[in-house]
Amino acid sequence: MRLLQAGVDIATIALLLEHENIRTTQIYLHADLAMKQRALDRTAPPQTRPGRYRPSDDLLAFLEGL
């Protein structure tokens, strides 16, 4: 996990652990919440405000009425 958190590619980690298949390595690697948030932050569309989406009350009422 420390190698993954440091930005080392999964394929490189698999080679270091001498795994024949990357799927074997993935069993041991689990992204923590901070890593997941960083990944989501990198996928933000351009010209959007940073932060989480908070739907309005109107939208929630509409969705609940479906």
Secondary structure as GFF3:
##gff-version 3
##sequence-region A 1 66
A	DSSP	alpha_helix	2	5	.	.	.	ID=ss1
A	DSSP	alpha_helix	10	16	.	.	.	ID=ss2
A	DSSP	alpha_helix	22	26	.	.	.	ID=ss3
A	DSSP	alpha_helix	33	42	.	.	.	ID=ss4
A	DSSP	alpha_helix	57	64	.	.	.	ID=ss5
###
